[in-house]
Amino acid sequence: MLDHNIRSSGGGASSSRKFSRRKFIGTGAAVGLASVAGCAGSSGGGGDEVITVGASSSTTGPTSEEGLTMKQGYELWVEMINESGGLLEEDADGLLGREVELIHYDDQSDPQRGVNLYQRLINEDKVDLLMGPYGSTVSSATIPIIEAAGMACVMPMMSDTTVLEERDVQYTTQAIAPAYTYVQSAIDIGVENGAETIAVVYEDVAFPTAVAAGHIPYAEEQGLEVVHEEAYPTAINDYTSVLNSVQDKDPDIVMGGGYTKDAIGLTQAAQSVGLSPGIFAWVVGGMAPAFAESLGDATIGITGDLFWAPFFELPYNKEFLDGFMDMFSDEYDDPSEMDYHSAGGFAGCMVMEQAVRNVGEIDQDAIAEELHSIEMDIPFANGRYGVNEQGIQTAQTPSLGQWQEGEDGPTQEAVSPAEYATADPIYPHPGW
């Protein structure tokens, strides 16, 4: 099904994951994709030529869990565009009347490799459109290359806004909520329940650092005392020493982490040292399917950013789910096994698709202008895409999820904001 229109270098198979989730009306945070070939200005639109879409993601390396699932969203979008014109313009003939081909490389979660791969996509493969890579570290590293080439780009999973704030970025936009919004609701829940102190521990790379830089001032504004802050090395395998230091401070709120491996390792370490605060909040990995699969009942009470779930009532979500479960039926038995990065990758591609359709040809400058000005419905986050003049996402906010007890094991509930909640939050943490 995919062989005729997808080329890939590197990769791997996702494992099947089983646990239950309960239905609710959700919100979240979004994603994006990138665009455009050659150099700035116009290149041909229409005709019989294939439109090539270039991207990298981490299909091996520390963030391969997330990178693989984001890539699935890209693949599904390509398939649906070629079969029926996609969700924005059904019964159309591809994109601008042309078939789409995905050229994908594994960046191994390495920013320098990501830079080299995007130079290859632009200068050697001469792709027509670019998708952003996974993660803030690799994405931020590639922006100078993309900007120098004058190629419009939506970054699907770059929530660190630093590079957009500090550089003169004209072609790149962000399609996921900024890092400082991820688990603010956990802080709010803690304060509402009498919390007075917070500890923040995080992986010493771009995204988790941005999370800490945004959440610590927010916590202080809510009257919390930061009793411990620590950036731990990215190569860490045993988190016990990190949480031993936290345990000594006896905080009411413990938040941070980095990616799925961090959420798993930090939870195991907390269990090992007997750390049980009012509330835990792990970014990204705390709500990942692999987290629940790895830890089972130890997930109960853990919270994290909830950017998407199959039960979110969002524009196009049913169509996305139907297509995803059909295309990846060999890997997933149930939508509850899906990771939000797939929906984010797909939704980001829809943003780029809309910009291209609005322009009517592959014109880098015009597409970039569209990406900065359009507001649209997407099947991700709280269902909206929109950015400010710096390309920073302003239309989305993440929900807060929490693992609670279900009939068939840990069940993901929405506990904030109130209008989307399916359950009251567990507070304090129930212990081990």
Secondary structure, 3 states (H helix, E strand, C coil): CCCCCEEEECCCCCCCCCCEECCCCCCCCCCCCECCCCCCCEECCCCCCCEEEEEEECCCCCCHHHHHHHHHHHHHHHHHHHHHCCCCCCCCCCECCECEEEEEEECCCCHHHHHHHHHHHHHCCCCCEECCCCCHHHHHHHHHHHHHHCCCEEECCCCCCHHHHHCCCCCEEECCCCHHHCCHHHHHHHHHCCCCEEEEEEECCHHHHHHHHHHHHHHHHCCCEEEEEEEECCCCCCCHHHHHHHHHHCCCEEEEECCHHHHHHHHHHHHHHCCCCCEEEEECHHHCHHHHHHHHHHHCCEEEEECCCCCCCCCCHHHHHHHHHHHCCCCCCCHHHCCHHHHHHHHHHHHHHHHHHHHCCEEHHHHHHHHHHCCEECCCCCCEECECCCCCECCCCCEEEEEEEECCEEEEEEEECHHHCCCCCCCCCCCC
